[in-house]
Amino acid sequence: MVKTNAQKGSRPTVTSSHTATASARSARAPRSEVAAELLARLAEAAGAGVRMGSKSELRARCAVSVGTFNEALRIAASRGVVIIRPGPGGGLFAADQPPLVRLGNSVLALDADQTSVAEAVRIRDALDPLLIEDALWHASATDIADMRALLDEMARTAEANDSIGFVHANWKLHARIAHVSPQPILRSLYVNLLAIIESHTLSILPTQEQALPDFIAQRHELHVGIVDAIAEHDQKRALALVNQHNTSSAIHHDTTEHAADAS
């Protein structure tokens, strides 16, 4: 749902459905996901290989129905958090998670726990130069063609005055650049941060400080320059543009309860 309003004294804003408290976020999250996160916390507290309890005991702890608990169990098991052992002495056991699995599960849990959209944006911006450097040396002709196609999508949404469509196309471009990186940890972390940001975006709000069409045109031109620099292997220009991208961005994410209510 896109909401467009003029607000004095601030820049064009992307409002977010992310609220200030974990309890409010959990209230909106599927109950199976909330239960899966509880199982993950219990497993972490128990330690690898320790029996956490029977399915009935843990379902009571999660306070959910049988169907919801089974779905939560499926989620937790797929993330490598718990192991299900049938028969006498069986039940749920905390899994021994490799470091990479723990990192992935931590990122997955951020969205429903204590993180904020602003924090995700800040970390994403810090990772941008690393991904741009990878793209400079690893992007193929197909990669560049895909990036240019996404730039065309950004241009089409701009011409249609579809501001929220423009932002989503912009993030698709960032994700496509990230997929060029040969570094799996960097690539995965970045894409998950983008997902957190995108999942909470409701609208862009223009202001008197800069008209929204002008802002969108400026951002599109900046991204065209970044892709051109990647295609030309121009490291100095690419890093200068990504620095401009991250320091001059007029997109802000409102994480207040008021923004959530406005949805």
N, C-alpha and C positions, 0 to 999 in steps of 0.2 A: 504494500500500500504506500503510495507516494503522497506526501504532504508538502505543499509549497507555500511558505509564508515569508513575509519580509520582516526582518528583525534588525533594528538599528544597532550600530556599534559593534557588530561582530561580522565574521567572515562567513561565506557559504558553508553550511553545516550539514553533515550527514548525521541524522539522529539515529539512536540505537535503542533496541529493546532491552539491552542489558541493564539490569537493575542494580541497586547498591548493595543488596544483601544476598547471601547464599540461599537463605530460606525462600526468598521470592523467586530466585532462579529455579530452585528445586521444585517449586509448586507448578512451574510451567513445563518442566522436563517430564518425559514419560516415566511412569512409576517403575517400569522395568529398568530404565537407565539409572534412576536414583538407587534402586536396590542393588544393581551391579556395582555401583560406586561404593556402597556400603560394604559389599562383599570384598571389594579390593582393599578397603581400609582395614577390614578385619584380617585379611590375609597378610597384609603388611605388618600388622601388629603381632600376629601369631608367629611369623617367621617360617622360612622354607621347610616343608615337610611336616609341619605340625597340623594335627587334626583340628579343624575349626568347629566341627559338630555335624550332626545329621542334617539331612535336607529339611525335615520337619522343624528342627530346632532353629535353623537359620532362617527358614521362611517366617517363623514366628518373630524372630528378631527383626526381620525386614518389614513385618506387618503388611504383607501383600497377599493376594490370592495365589492359588496353586499355579494358575496359568501365567500370571505376572512373574512369579518367582522362577518358573521354568525358563521364561524368556531372559530374566536377569542372569540365571545360571549359564545359559547359552552364551550371553554376551561376555560374562566374566571368564568362561572357559576359552572362548575364542581369542581373548586378549592374553591368554596365558597366565591369568591371575590365580585360578584355582584348578585343582584336579579332582575329578569325581571317581571314587572307588566304590564299587558295589560289594554286596555280601557282608558277612559278619565282620565287624570291626571297620567297616567302610564308612563312607560319608564324604564330606568335603575337606580337602587338605590344601594348605597354602602351597602354591607352586614355587619352584626355585626359578626366578625370572632372571634371564641374562640382562646385562646393563641396557642393551638396546631396547629390549621389551619394556623395561621399567621406564625408559625415556618416553617411548611411544605412549604408554598408558598414562604417564604423567601429563602429557600434552592433551590427550583425549579427555582427561578429567578436569582440565583447567576451565573449560567452558561452563561447567555446571558448578564450579566451586568458587574460589576467591579472586579469580583474575578479572581484569577489566578490558574493555575494548581498547582504551587508550594505551594500556600496557602492551597489548598485542601489536598495535600500530608502531609503538616505539621500538620494540624488538625487531619487527619486520623491517623497519627503516635501517636499523643497524646491520641487518643481514644483506640488504640490497647490494652494497658494493662488492661483497664476496660473490654473489650470484652473477653480477654483471661481468666481473673478471672471468668467471668460468665461461660465460656465454661468449665473451670476446675470443676465446681460444678453442671452444668446442662446438659452437653453433654451426650446423651444416646448412646447405642451401635450402633443404626442406624446413629446417627450424626457422630460418629467416622468412621463408614464404608464409609459414603459419603465423608468425608474428605480424607480418604485414596484413594478412587477412583479418587479424583481430584489430589492427589499427583501422582498417576499413569499416569494421563493425562499430568501433568507437565513433568514427566519422558519421556513419548513418544514424546512430542514436543521437548524436549532437544536432544533426540537421533536423531530426524529428522532435527536437526539444525534449527528448526522453532522458532526463538527467540521471535517474536511477539506473536505467539501462546502460548509460555511459559508464557509470562507476563499476557495474558488474562486468562490462566488457573490458574495462581497464584492469580489473583484478584477474580476469582470464588471461590477459596479456602477461601480467606479472607471473602467474602460475606457469605459463608456457615458457617464459624465460627460465624459471626455476628448474623446469624439467630437463633443461639442457645440461645442468650441472652433473658431473660424474660423482659428486659427493652425496651419498644417500642420506646421511644424517642431516646435513644442511638442507637438502632438497625437501625431505619429509617435514622437518621442523617448520620451514618457511610456508609450505603449502597448508599445513595444519593451522598456522597463525592466520593465513588468509581466510580459511574456512570459519574461524572464530569471528573475524571481523565481518565477513559477508553475511553470516547467519543472523546478525543483529542489526543489519542496516535497514532502516525504514524509509528514509527520504533525504533529499538535499534541500536545504533552506537558503534561498538567495538573500542578499542584503543590499543596502545602499552603498556599502563600501566597494563592492565589485559586482556587476551584473552577472547573473549565473551563466548566460550564454558566452560572455567574454571569458569567464573563468574556465568553462569547459573547452573553449577553443584554445586557450593558452595551454591547458593540460594536454590536449591532444597533440599540439605542436611539439611540446616537450617530449612526449613519448615517441613521436616520429623521429625526433633527433636522437633519442637513445637507441632505437632500433637501427637507424642509419649508421651510428657509430659502431655498434656491434658488427654490422655487416661489413664495415670497412676496417675492422680490427683497430679502431682508433681509441686506444686505452685512455689517453689524456682527456679527450672530449667526452667519452662515455662516463667516466668517473666524475667529471665536472658537472655533467647534466644530471646524474643521479643524486649528486649532492644538492643541486638546485631543486630537484624533485622533492627531496626530503626536508629541505629547509624553507621552501616557499609554498608548500602545500597549504591550500586554504580549506582543506577538508578536516573538520573536527568531529569527534564522536561524542555525543551527549550521553552520559551514562547515568543520568539522574532518574528518579522515580517519575518525574514529570514527563520525561521523554517516553517512558514506557506507557504511561497513561494515555499519551497522545496517540498511541497506536490503535 
